[in-house]
Amino acid sequence: MLSGGDATDVVAPAVPAGATPVDDTDTWLTALRGEGPERERAVAELHGLLLRAARFTVRRALEQRTHLREAFEDLAQQSADDALVAVLAKLDTFRGESRFTTWAYKFAVLEASVALRRHAWQGREIPLEDEGWHRFHGGDPSPGERAESRELLDALPGAIERALTSHQRRVLVAVALEGVPIDVLAERLGTTRGALYKTLHDARRRLRAELATRGFELDGGVGRGDR
């Protein structure tokens, strides 16, 4: 099951008989933007390319996560399917700064990475209580911490309570403290990655403003769990 070829083993769609060979990128774009059997053949070959890239990405994950072996093919197929939809939807955004196959390959890697994160959190409970922000206090400071660092840690819980909404606190806790991947959290909450990124952005902005009124500066590190 783990076979399937190297992800870099890519080819361009077949050039119709009698046609003048062109750059691979031009061949791909012409075929995918066309109609009829030629486009269908190009889409099928593109899916094959994306599947090889997805298998390559998932196979690498198996080095650390042997429990994924049984889900290997499902994860790869799902990733390739999602990548194909994304590539076709964004075909007009391709700027030609790299070969088409290199550009498409990145979609498969991204979707495979997302699928792996989702699988890792499958069946795991995600704590969404906004009370978890109390843990930002960090406990007793180590002897090497500077006084201003201790003061900031002491001020942070109060700033979170005053400045953030309940939803912002839940998202911040899940991402920054629990380490929940942003795409997994979006799926559980029935929202989008973009909406959660905005929530985190707004939360950080509010925290900076709140702490600034008390003489602190926040470097933006809180909530940077954007995966």
C-alpha positions as CSV (number, residue, x, y, z in Angstrom):
1,M,0.0,0.0,0.0
2,L,2.9,2.3,0.7
3,S,4.1,2.2,-2.9
4,G,3.0,4.7,-5.4
5,G,6.1,6.3,-6.9
6,D,8.1,9.3,-6.0
7,A,6.2,12.6,-5.7
8,T,8.7,14.3,-8.0
9,D,8.0,11.8,-10.8
10,V,5.7,14.2,-12.8
11,V,4.8,14.4,-16.5
12,A,2.9,16.9,-18.6
13,P,-0.4,15.9,-20.3
14,A,0.1,14.1,-23.6
15,V,0.6,16.4,-26.5
16,P,-2.0,15.7,-29.3
17,A,-0.7,14.0,-32.4
18,G,0.6,16.5,-34.9
19,A,0.8,19.3,-32.3
20,T,4.0,21.2,-31.7
21,P,5.6,20.4,-28.3
22,V,5.6,23.4,-26.0
23,D,6.8,24.1,-22.5
24,D,5.2,21.7,-19.9
25,T,3.5,24.6,-18.1
26,D,1.9,25.8,-21.3
27,T,0.8,22.3,-22.1
28,W,-0.8,21.9,-18.7
29,L,-2.6,25.2,-18.8
30,T,-3.9,24.8,-22.3
31,A,-5.3,21.3,-21.5
32,L,-6.8,22.3,-18.2
33,R,-8.5,25.4,-19.6
34,G,-9.8,23.4,-22.6
35,E,-12.8,21.2,-23.0
36,G,-13.8,17.7,-23.8
37,P,-11.5,14.6,-23.6
38,E,-8.3,16.6,-23.6
39,R,-9.3,18.4,-20.4
40,E,-10.6,15.2,-18.8
41,R,-7.3,13.5,-19.5
42,A,-5.3,16.5,-18.1
43,V,-7.4,16.5,-15.0
44,A,-6.9,12.8,-14.5
45,E,-3.1,13.2,-14.9
46,L,-3.1,16.1,-12.6
47,H,-4.9,14.1,-9.9
48,G,-2.2,11.4,-10.4
49,L,0.5,14.0,-9.8
50,L,-1.2,15.3,-6.7
51,L,-1.8,11.8,-5.4
52,R,2.0,11.0,-5.7
53,A,2.8,14.2,-3.9
54,A,0.3,13.5,-1.1
55,R,1.6,9.9,-0.7
56,F,5.1,11.2,-0.5
57,T,4.1,13.7,2.3
58,V,2.1,11.2,4.3
59,R,4.8,8.6,3.9
60,R,7.3,10.9,5.5
61,A,4.9,11.4,8.4
62,L,4.9,7.6,9.0
63,E,8.5,7.9,10.2
64,Q,7.2,9.4,13.4
65,R,3.6,8.3,13.4
66,T,3.5,4.5,12.7
67,H,-0.2,4.5,13.8
68,L,-1.0,6.2,10.5
69,R,-0.2,3.2,8.4
70,E,-3.7,1.9,8.2
71,A,-5.0,5.3,7.2
72,F,-2.2,6.0,4.7
73,E,-4.1,5.5,1.5
74,D,-7.3,7.3,2.7
75,L,-5.3,10.3,3.8
76,A,-3.4,10.4,0.6
77,Q,-6.6,10.1,-1.6
78,Q,-8.5,12.7,0.4
79,S,-5.5,15.1,0.2
80,A,-5.2,14.6,-3.6
81,D,-9.0,15.1,-4.1
82,D,-8.9,18.3,-2.0
83,A,-5.8,19.6,-3.8
84,L,-7.3,19.0,-7.2
85,V,-10.3,21.0,-6.3
86,A,-8.1,23.8,-5.0
87,V,-5.8,23.8,-8.0
88,L,-8.6,24.0,-10.5
89,A,-10.4,26.7,-8.5
90,K,-7.2,28.8,-8.4
91,L,-5.9,28.1,-11.9
92,D,-6.3,31.7,-13.0
93,T,-4.1,32.9,-10.1
94,F,-1.1,31.0,-11.4
95,R,1.5,33.6,-12.3
96,G,4.1,31.5,-14.0
97,E,6.8,32.2,-11.4
98,S,7.6,28.5,-11.3
99,R,6.7,25.4,-13.4
100,F,3.0,24.5,-13.1
101,T,3.8,21.1,-11.6
102,T,5.9,22.8,-8.8
103,W,3.0,25.2,-8.1
104,A,0.4,22.3,-8.0
105,Y,2.7,20.1,-5.9
106,K,2.5,22.7,-3.1
107,F,-1.3,22.3,-2.9
108,A,-1.0,18.6,-2.4
109,V,1.6,19.0,0.4
110,L,-0.6,21.6,2.1
111,E,-3.7,19.4,1.9
112,A,-1.8,16.4,3.1
113,S,-0.4,18.3,6.1
114,V,-3.9,19.5,7.0
115,A,-5.3,15.9,6.7
116,L,-2.5,14.6,9.0
117,R,-3.2,17.2,11.6
118,R,-6.9,16.5,11.5
119,H,-6.3,12.8,11.8
120,A,-4.0,13.3,14.8
121,W,-6.8,15.1,16.6
122,Q,-9.5,12.8,15.5
123,G,-11.5,11.7,18.6
124,R,-9.6,14.0,20.9
125,E,-11.6,16.4,23.0
126,I,-10.8,20.1,22.5
127,P,-11.2,22.1,25.7
128,L,-13.1,25.3,24.7
129,E,-13.8,26.8,28.2
130,D,-12.6,30.3,28.2
131,E,-11.5,29.9,31.9
132,G,-8.3,28.2,30.7
133,W,-6.7,31.6,30.1
134,H,-5.8,31.7,33.8
135,R,-2.9,29.4,32.8
136,F,-1.2,32.2,31.0
137,H,0.1,33.2,34.4
138,G,2.8,30.5,33.9
139,G,3.2,29.6,37.6
140,D,6.2,30.7,39.7
141,P,8.9,32.4,37.7
142,S,12.3,30.8,37.4
143,P,15.2,32.5,39.3
144,G,16.6,33.8,36.0
145,E,13.5,35.7,35.0
146,R,13.8,39.5,35.0
147,A,11.4,41.5,37.2
148,E,9.6,43.0,34.2
149,S,8.9,39.6,32.8
150,R,7.3,38.5,36.1
151,E,5.2,41.7,36.2
152,L,4.0,41.0,32.6
153,L,3.0,37.5,33.5
154,D,1.1,38.8,36.5
155,A,-0.7,41.4,34.4
156,L,-1.6,39.1,31.5
157,P,-4.5,37.2,33.0
158,G,-6.3,40.4,34.0
159,A,-5.7,41.9,30.6
160,I,-7.1,38.9,28.9
161,E,-10.2,39.0,31.1
162,R,-10.8,42.7,30.6
163,A,-9.9,43.1,26.9
164,L,-11.1,39.9,25.2
165,T,-14.5,38.5,24.5
166,S,-15.4,35.0,25.6
167,H,-15.0,33.7,22.0
168,Q,-11.6,35.3,21.7
169,R,-10.5,33.8,25.0
170,R,-11.7,30.3,23.9
171,V,-9.8,30.5,20.6
172,L,-6.7,31.9,22.3
173,V,-6.7,29.1,24.8
174,A,-7.2,26.4,22.3
175,V,-4.5,27.6,19.9
176,A,-1.9,29.1,22.2
177,L,-2.2,26.7,25.2
178,E,-3.7,23.5,24.0
179,G,-1.8,23.5,20.7
180,V,-4.9,22.8,18.6
181,P,-4.1,23.3,14.8
182,I,-6.1,26.2,13.4
183,D,-7.8,24.1,10.7
184,V,-8.8,21.5,13.3
185,L,-10.3,24.2,15.5
186,A,-12.1,25.7,12.5
187,E,-13.7,22.3,11.7
188,R,-14.8,21.8,15.3
189,L,-16.3,25.2,15.7
190,G,-18.0,25.2,12.3
191,T,-16.1,28.2,11.0
192,T,-13.2,29.0,8.7
193,R,-9.4,29.4,9.1
194,G,-9.8,33.0,8.0
195,A,-12.3,33.8,10.6
196,L,-10.1,32.3,13.4
197,Y,-7.0,34.1,12.1
198,K,-9.0,37.3,12.4
199,T,-10.1,36.4,15.9
200,L,-6.5,35.8,16.9
201,H,-5.4,39.0,15.2
202,D,-8.1,41.0,17.0
203,A,-7.3,39.3,20.3
204,R,-3.6,40.2,20.1
205,R,-4.4,43.8,19.1
206,R,-6.7,44.2,22.0
207,L,-4.1,42.7,24.4
208,R,-1.4,44.9,23.2
209,A,-3.6,48.0,23.7
210,E,-4.7,46.9,27.1
211,L,-1.2,46.1,28.3
212,A,0.1,49.3,26.8
213,T,-2.2,51.3,29.1
214,R,-0.4,49.7,32.0
215,G,3.1,50.3,30.7
216,F,3.7,46.9,29.1
217,E,4.6,46.0,25.5
218,L,3.4,42.7,24.0
219,D,5.6,41.4,21.2
220,G,2.7,39.5,19.5
221,G,3.9,36.1,20.6
222,V,0.7,35.3,22.6
223,G,-1.6,33.2,20.4
224,R,0.9,32.5,17.7
225,G,-0.3,29.0,17.2
226,D,-1.2,29.6,13.5
227,R,-0.6,26.2,11.9
